[in-house]
Amino acid sequence: MGFSVVDKAGLLSLGFEGDKMRCTCNAFSPSMKTASFPSLRVDPRLRDAAQSVLQEGETLSAFIETSVRESIERRRARAEFIARGLASREQAQSSGVYIAADEVRSELDKMLSQRQADLRVKAQR
């Protein structure tokens, strides 16, 4: 049994059919600047805050564009995460095989401890 999820803007489509995941998205290209965002009124303090964190040579427009791109990627990653979780739930429900939360937490604790140990060793070099 398959299903798919599409974001509100239609930029991202995630689907599952059996054990395969399908992801379709519109790629962005810096050369494709043929559209614009609507004008946006903001509190002067927000504009000042944005301008205060601009890097050398960066424009406010470039900062806003980068922020929008990063927000889109975060939302896509979230949608993919949710889709994987829903697919996992569906698989568990159909197979009847579940993993106890305590087992998952234990495994995650082991992974975290190992990663922290690896970072300590790397920092000592």
N, C-alpha and C positions, 0 to 999 in steps of 0.2 A: 504494500500500500504506500503510495507516495503523497507528498504535499508540497506546496511552495508558498513562499512569503515574498511580497513585493513592498518596497518602501513607498511612502506617500508620494514622493516626487517621481517615482518610476525609474530611478537611477540604478536600483539594485534589485535583483531577483534571485532568491535562493530557493532551491528545490531539492527534494530527496526522492529517489526512486530506488527502492530496495536499500542496498548499502552504499549507494553512490550519491554524492552531493554535487549539485550543479549550481554554479554561481555565474550570473550574467550581470555585468555592470558597464556603464558608459565610461570609457576612459577619458581623462582630462588631458589636454595638450596645451602647453603655454602658447602655442601659435594660434589656437582657436578662440581668440578673444573677440567674438562677434556679438556677444550679449552683455547686458549690464544688470546689476542689481538695482532695485528701486532705491531712491533717495531715502535716507534714514535719519530721523531726528533723534538726538540723544542728549542726555544731560551733559552740560559742559564739563563736569568733573570726569565723566566717562571718557570723553574725547581727550582731556588732559592726561588722564591715566594711560590711555593707549599711546599717546605721543611720548609720554615719559619713558616708555620701554622700547621705543624704536631703536634698532641697531644702526650703526653708522651707515649712512647712505640709503637706509630703508625708508620708503614712503608709507604714509598712513594707508594708502590704497593697497600697497603690497602686503602690509601687515594684515589688513582685513581679508584680503584674498587668501593668504596663508592660513589665517584663523578659520575661515570657512572650509577650506580644503581639509584641514586637520579635524574639524568637527564632523565633516562628512565621513572621513575615514573611521573616526571613533564610533559613529553611529552604525556604519557598515560592520565593523568588528563586533559591536554589540548584537546586531541582527544575526550575524553568523553564529555567535555564541548561543543565542537563544534558539536558533534553528537546530544547532547541534544538540542542545539540551532536550528540545522537544523530540528530536529523532531518537535520542538515547532513551527517553521515557517511553516512546512508542515501541522501541525494540524490547525494552524490559517488560512492558506490559504484554507484548505478544509472545515473548519467550518464557516469561515467568521467572527469569533469572534477575535477581536484584543483588546489589552489594550494599551491605550495612554501612550506615553513615560513620560509625566508629572505625570500620576498616579503611574507609576513604580518608578520614582525618589522620589516622595512624600513618598511612602511606604518604600523605602530604607532609606530615611532620618529618618523616624520614628523608623525603626529598629536600625539604627546607634545611634540615640539619646538614645533609651532605653538601648542599650548595654553599652554606655558610662556611663549612670546613674548607671547601675548595677555595673560597674567596680569601680565607685567612692564610692559606698556604701561598696563594698567588701574591698577597700583600707582603709576605715575608721575603719574597724573592727580590 
